[in-house]
Amino acid sequence: MESLLLVAGAGVAAGAMNALAGGGSFVSLPALIAAGVPPVLANTSSTVALYPGSAASAWAYRDGLGGVGDVPLRKLFFVTLLGGSAGALLLLLTPSRAFDFVLPWLLLVATIALGFGRRIGEWVRAHCRVHPAVVMILQFFLGIYGGYFGGAVGIMMVAVWGLLGSHDIKRMSGPRVLMVTVANTMAVIIFISAGAVQWRETGVMLVTASLGGYLGAVWGKRIPAPVIRFGTLALTLFITVVFFLRTYG
């Protein structure tokens, strides 16, 4: 019962984080591992559990959906879907021990993206602009990352989209949440078909993450952006350090 309460609370927090700034897997994945779920199975179960929350957030942002620069939303949709499928298959082929070894580094990459992704994107945007085809290729690889792990992938997408020109970060919230959902769509289907889901914990987190995702989208319109950013970054940095100590300490 205690482990299920932990998973339930983590689901609310993770769903809200994904809607507000991304990085919900920083909460859901450690909670599932703490509940006794093996790392690879925890990652697949986390993806399935957070999927409805992302979809709920995308629905809440439906009025802000649109293309990115010269790239139509439909093209982003399909290339992200293909990447997410490839990433999910790659995860299922990864041995549990190997994933446990690489997990802290994935968390570190996601933490850097959360902390500095926008600044890096602004610096690159100030020095160059790229062809939409290049952004599509990068979006495909972000789809792979999203299907495989997905931590802070929304922030990475916004940084890449910035290469097409100057964009309002708030206006990108709708497409960001939608593309994260798209990246996980085939991943969810693949994980369920492969029987790679711990349904007892996933079922609980699925319900609470859906609630958290919708509430996060609503709160995101009221909470100051600096507060959201600081809280998210502090939490993700702490969890990253904990996993490095757990794996290499």
ROLO-122066 format. One line per field, with one value per residue (C-alpha): residue number from 1; residue in three letters; x, y, z. Coordinates in Angstrom, 1 decimal. Layout:
guza [NUM | ...] $
zaza [ALA | ...] $
X [X | ...] $
Y [Y | ...] $
Z [Z | ...] $
This chain:
guza [1 | 2 | 3 | 4 | 5 | 6 | 7 | 8 | 9 | 10 | 11 | 12 | 13 | 14 | 15 | 16 | 17 | 18 | 19 | 20 | 21 | 22 | 23 | 24 | 25 | 26 | 27 | 28 | 29 | 30 | 31 | 32 | 33 | 34 | 35 | 36 | 37 | 38 | 39 | 40 | 41 | 42 | 43 | 44 | 45 | 46 | 47 | 48 | 49 | 50 | 51 | 52 | 53 | 54 | 55 | 56 | 57 | 58 | 59 | 60 | 61 | 62 | 63 | 64 | 65 | 66 | 67 | 68 | 69 | 70 | 71 | 72 | 73 | 74 | 75 | 76 | 77 | 78 | 79 | 80 | 81 | 82 | 83 | 84 | 85 | 86 | 87 | 88 | 89 | 90 | 91 | 92 | 93 | 94 | 95 | 96 | 97 | 98 | 99 | 100 | 101 | 102 | 103 | 104 | 105 | 106 | 107 | 108 | 109 | 110 | 111 | 112 | 113 | 114 | 115 | 116 | 117 | 118 | 119 | 120 | 121 | 122 | 123 | 124 | 125 | 126 | 127 | 128 | 129 | 130 | 131 | 132 | 133 | 134 | 135 | 136 | 137 | 138 | 139 | 140 | 141 | 142 | 143 | 144 | 145 | 146 | 147 | 148 | 149 | 150 | 151 | 152 | 153 | 154 | 155 | 156 | 157 | 158 | 159 | 160 | 161 | 162 | 163 | 164 | 165 | 166 | 167 | 168 | 169 | 170 | 171 | 172 | 173 | 174 | 175 | 176 | 177 | 178 | 179 | 180 | 181 | 182 | 183 | 184 | 185 | 186 | 187 | 188 | 189 | 190 | 191 | 192 | 193 | 194 | 195 | 196 | 197 | 198 | 199 | 200 | 201 | 202 | 203 | 204 | 205 | 206 | 207 | 208 | 209 | 210 | 211 | 212 | 213 | 214 | 215 | 216 | 217 | 218 | 219 | 220 | 221 | 222 | 223 | 224 | 225 | 226 | 227 | 228 | 229 | 230 | 231 | 232 | 233 | 234 | 235 | 236 | 237 | 238 | 239 | 240 | 241 | 242 | 243 | 244 | 245 | 246 | 247 | 248 | 249] $
zaza [MET | GLU | SER | LEU | LEU | LEU | VAL | ALA | GLY | ALA | GLY | VAL | ALA | ALA | GLY | ALA | MET | ASN | ALA | LEU | ALA | GLY | GLY | GLY | SER | PHE | VAL | SER | LEU | PRO | ALA | LEU | ILE | ALA | ALA | GLY | VAL | PRO | PRO | VAL | LEU | ALA | ASN | THR | SER | SER | THR | VAL | ALA | LEU | TYR | PRO | GLY | SER | ALA | ALA | SER | ALA | TRP | ALA | TYR | ARG | ASP | GLY | LEU | GLY | GLY | VAL | GLY | ASP | VAL | PRO | LEU | ARG | LYS | LEU | PHE | PHE | VAL | THR | LEU | LEU | GLY | GLY | SER | ALA | GLY | ALA | LEU | LEU | LEU | LEU | LEU | THR | PRO | SER | ARG | ALA | PHE | ASP | PHE | VAL | LEU | PRO | TRP | LEU | LEU | LEU | VAL | ALA | THR | ILE | ALA | LEU | GLY | PHE | GLY | ARG | ARG | ILE | GLY | GLU | TRP | VAL | ARG | ALA | HIS | CYS | ARG | VAL | HIS | PRO | ALA | VAL | VAL | MET | ILE | LEU | GLN | PHE | PHE | LEU | GLY | ILE | TYR | GLY | GLY | TYR | PHE | GLY | GLY | ALA | VAL | GLY | ILE | MET | MET | VAL | ALA | VAL | TRP | GLY | LEU | LEU | GLY | SER | HIS | ASP | ILE | LYS | ARG | MET | SER | GLY | PRO | ARG | VAL | LEU | MET | VAL | THR | VAL | ALA | ASN | THR | MET | ALA | VAL | ILE | ILE | PHE | ILE | SER | ALA | GLY | ALA | VAL | GLN | TRP | ARG | GLU | THR | GLY | VAL | MET | LEU | VAL | THR | ALA | SER | LEU | GLY | GLY | TYR | LEU | GLY | ALA | VAL | TRP | GLY | LYS | ARG | ILE | PRO | ALA | PRO | VAL | ILE | ARG | PHE | GLY | THR | LEU | ALA | LEU | THR | LEU | PHE | ILE | THR | VAL | VAL | PHE | PHE | LEU | ARG | THR | TYR | GLY] $
X [0.0 | 2.8 | 4.5 | 1.2 | 0.7 | 4.2 | 3.4 | 0.1 | 1.7 | 4.5 | 2.0 | 0.3 | 3.6 | 5.0 | 1.8 | 1.9 | 5.6 | 5.2 | 2.4 | 4.4 | 8.0 | 8.7 | 10.8 | 8.0 | 9.9 | 12.4 | 9.6 | 7.8 | 10.8 | 12.5 | 9.2 | 8.6 | 12.1 | 11.7 | 8.5 | 10.5 | 10.0 | 13.2 | 14.8 | 13.9 | 10.4 | 10.1 | 10.9 | 8.4 | 5.8 | 6.5 | 6.0 | 2.6 | 1.5 | 2.4 | 0.9 | -2.8 | -1.5 | 0.4 | -2.7 | -4.8 | -2.3 | -2.4 | -6.2 | -5.9 | -3.5 | -5.6 | -6.3 | -2.6 | -1.7 | -0.1 | 2.9 | 6.5 | 8.0 | 7.8 | 7.2 | 3.5 | 2.3 | 1.4 | 5.0 | 6.3 | 3.6 | 4.7 | 8.4 | 8.1 | 5.9 | 8.5 | 11.3 | 9.2 | 8.7 | 12.4 | 13.3 | 10.8 | 12.2 | 15.7 | 14.8 | 13.3 | 16.5 | 18.6 | 19.7 | 18.5 | 22.1 | 23.2 | 20.2 | 20.9 | 24.4 | 23.4 | 20.4 | 22.3 | 23.8 | 20.4 | 19.2 | 22.2 | 21.5 | 17.9 | 19.0 | 21.3 | 18.5 | 16.1 | 18.7 | 20.4 | 18.5 | 16.8 | 20.0 | 21.8 | 19.0 | 19.0 | 22.8 | 22.6 | 19.6 | 21.6 | 24.4 | 22.7 | 19.4 | 18.9 | 16.8 | 13.5 | 14.7 | 17.5 | 15.0 | 12.9 | 16.0 | 16.7 | 13.0 | 13.3 | 16.2 | 14.4 | 11.5 | 13.9 | 15.1 | 11.5 | 10.5 | 13.7 | 13.7 | 12.2 | 13.4 | 13.2 | 12.5 | 10.0 | 12.6 | 14.9 | 12.2 | 11.6 | 15.3 | 15.5 | 12.4 | 14.1 | 16.6 | 13.8 | 13.7 | 12.5 | 9.5 | 7.4 | 8.1 | 4.5 | 3.1 | 5.2 | 3.7 | 0.8 | 3.0 | 5.6 | 3.1 | 1.5 | 4.8 | 5.9 | 2.6 | 3.1 | 6.6 | 5.2 | 2.2 | 3.8 | 6.1 | 3.1 | 1.6 | 4.9 | 5.5 | 2.0 | 2.2 | 5.5 | 4.1 | 6.7 | 4.4 | 4.1 | 0.3 | -0.3 | 1.8 | 1.2 | -2.6 | -2.4 | 0.1 | -1.9 | -4.9 | -3.1 | -0.8 | -3.8 | -5.2 | -1.8 | -1.4 | -4.6 | -4.1 | -0.5 | -1.8 | -4.3 | -1.8 | 0.8 | -1.3 | -1.1 | 2.3 | 5.2 | 7.7 | 10.8 | 9.1 | 8.3 | 11.8 | 13.6 | 11.5 | 11.8 | 15.6 | 16.2 | 14.3 | 15.8 | 19.3 | 18.8 | 17.4 | 20.3 | 22.9 | 21.0 | 21.1 | 24.8 | 25.5 | 23.2 | 25.0 | 28.6 | 28.9] $
Y [0.0 | 2.4 | 1.8 | 2.4 | 5.7 | 6.7 | 5.9 | 7.7 | 10.9 | 10.7 | 10.4 | 13.7 | 15.4 | 14.0 | 14.8 | 18.4 | 18.7 | 17.6 | 20.1 | 23.0 | 22.5 | 18.9 | 16.4 | 14.4 | 11.2 | 12.5 | 11.8 | 8.8 | 6.7 | 6.9 | 6.3 | 3.1 | 1.9 | 2.7 | 0.6 | -2.4 | -2.3 | -3.2 | -0.1 | -1.0 | -2.1 | 1.1 | 3.2 | 1.5 | 1.6 | 5.3 | 6.0 | 4.3 | 5.9 | 9.4 | 9.1 | 10.0 | 12.9 | 14.3 | 13.8 | 15.6 | 18.5 | 18.6 | 18.9 | 21.7 | 23.5 | 22.7 | 26.4 | 27.1 | 24.3 | 25.2 | 24.7 | 25.7 | 28.3 | 27.0 | 23.4 | 22.3 | 20.5 | 17.4 | 16.9 | 17.2 | 14.7 | 12.0 | 12.3 | 12.3 | 9.3 | 7.4 | 8.4 | 7.4 | 3.9 | 3.5 | 4.6 | 2.3 | -0.8 | 0.3 | 0.4 | -3.1 | -4.4 | -2.8 | -5.2 | -4.2 | -3.9 | -1.7 | 0.6 | 0.8 | 1.9 | 4.6 | 5.9 | 8.5 | 9.9 | 10.2 | 12.0 | 14.3 | 15.1 | 15.9 | 18.1 | 20.1 | 20.5 | 21.7 | 24.1 | 25.4 | 24.2 | 27.5 | 29.5 | 27.2 | 27.5 | 31.3 | 31.4 | 29.1 | 31.1 | 34.3 | 33.0 | 30.9 | 29.8 | 26.3 | 24.9 | 23.3 | 19.9 | 20.0 | 20.6 | 17.7 | 15.4 | 16.6 | 16.2 | 12.5 | 11.9 | 13.7 | 11.3 | 8.4 | 9.9 | 10.5 | 6.8 | 5.6 | 7.8 | 11.2 | 13.2 | 16.9 | 16.1 | 18.9 | 21.5 | 20.0 | 20.3 | 23.9 | 24.6 | 23.0 | 24.7 | 28.0 | 27.4 | 28.2 | 31.7 | 33.6 | 32.0 | 32.8 | 30.1 | 30.2 | 29.8 | 26.7 | 25.0 | 23.5 | 22.0 | 20.9 | 18.9 | 17.4 | 16.3 | 14.7 | 12.8 | 11.8 | 10.5 | 8.2 | 7.0 | 4.1 | 3.6 | 2.9 | 0.5 | -1.3 | -1.6 | -2.9 | -5.4 | -6.7 | -7.2 | -4.8 | -3.0 | -3.5 | -2.9 | -2.8 | 0.3 | 1.7 | 1.6 | 3.7 | 6.2 | 6.4 | 7.8 | 10.2 | 11.5 | 12.2 | 14.4 | 16.0 | 16.7 | 18.6 | 20.5 | 21.4 | 22.9 | 25.0 | 26.1 | 26.9 | 29.9 | 31.4 | 30.4 | 32.7 | 31.1 | 31.7 | 29.8 | 26.8 | 26.8 | 27.0 | 24.3 | 21.9 | 22.4 | 21.9 | 18.7 | 17.2 | 18.1 | 16.4 | 13.2 | 13.1 | 13.3 | 10.6 | 8.2 | 8.8 | 7.9 | 4.9 | 3.6 | 4.6 | 5.4] $
Z [0.0 | 0.8 | -2.5 | -4.4 | -2.5 | -3.5 | -7.1 | -7.0 | -5.6 | -8.1 | -10.9 | -10.0 | -9.7 | -13.0 | -14.9 | -13.7 | -14.4 | -18.0 | -18.5 | -16.9 | -18.1 | -18.9 | -17.0 | -15.5 | -15.9 | -13.3 | -10.7 | -12.2 | -13.0 | -9.6 | -7.9 | -9.9 | -9.2 | -5.5 | -5.7 | -6.8 | -10.6 | -12.6 | -14.4 | -18.0 | -17.0 | -14.9 | -17.9 | -20.2 | -17.4 | -16.8 | -20.5 | -20.5 | -17.3 | -18.3 | -21.8 | -20.9 | -18.9 | -21.9 | -24.0 | -21.5 | -21.5 | -25.3 | -25.2 | -22.7 | -25.1 | -28.2 | -28.9 | -29.2 | -31.7 | -35.0 | -37.2 | -36.3 | -38.6 | -42.1 | -40.9 | -40.8 | -37.7 | -39.8 | -40.9 | -37.4 | -36.3 | -38.7 | -38.3 | -34.5 | -34.7 | -36.7 | -34.3 | -31.2 | -32.7 | -33.3 | -29.8 | -28.2 | -30.1 | -29.1 | -25.4 | -25.6 | -27.1 | -24.3 | -21.5 | -18.1 | -16.7 | -19.6 | -19.1 | -15.4 | -16.3 | -18.8 | -16.9 | -14.8 | -18.0 | -19.6 | -16.5 | -16.8 | -20.4 | -19.5 | -16.6 | -18.9 | -21.4 | -18.7 | -17.3 | -20.4 | -23.4 | -24.1 | -23.7 | -26.0 | -28.5 | -28.3 | -28.8 | -31.9 | -33.2 | -32.9 | -35.0 | -37.7 | -39.1 | -40.6 | -43.4 | -42.3 | -43.6 | -41.0 | -38.3 | -39.5 | -39.2 | -35.7 | -34.8 | -35.9 | -33.6 | -30.8 | -31.4 | -30.9 | -27.7 | -26.7 | -27.3 | -25.6 | -22.5 | -23.1 | -20.1 | -21.0 | -24.7 | -24.9 | -23.9 | -26.5 | -29.2 | -28.4 | -28.6 | -32.0 | -33.3 | -32.3 | -35.1 | -37.6 | -36.2 | -33.1 | -31.4 | -28.4 | -25.8 | -24.5 | -28.0 | -28.4 | -25.3 | -27.3 | -30.1 | -27.5 | -25.4 | -28.6 | -30.0 | -26.7 | -26.8 | -30.5 | -29.7 | -27.1 | -29.1 | -30.9 | -27.9 | -25.7 | -28.3 | -28.7 | -24.9 | -24.3 | -27.2 | -25.9 | -22.4 | -21.0 | -18.6 | -14.8 | -14.7 | -11.0 | -10.5 | -14.0 | -13.5 | -10.4 | -11.9 | -15.1 | -13.3 | -11.1 | -13.9 | -16.1 | -13.3 | -12.8 | -16.5 | -16.8 | -13.5 | -14.6 | -17.9 | -16.0 | -13.4 | -16.1 | -17.1 | -13.6 | -12.0 | -12.9 | -15.4 | -13.2 | -10.3 | -12.5 | -14.0 | -10.6 | -9.0 | -11.9 | -12.3 | -8.5 | -8.4 | -11.5 | -10.4 | -7.1 | -8.6 | -11.1 | -8.3 | -6.4 | -9.4 | -10.0 | -6.4 | -6.6 | -9.8 | -9.3 | -5.6] $
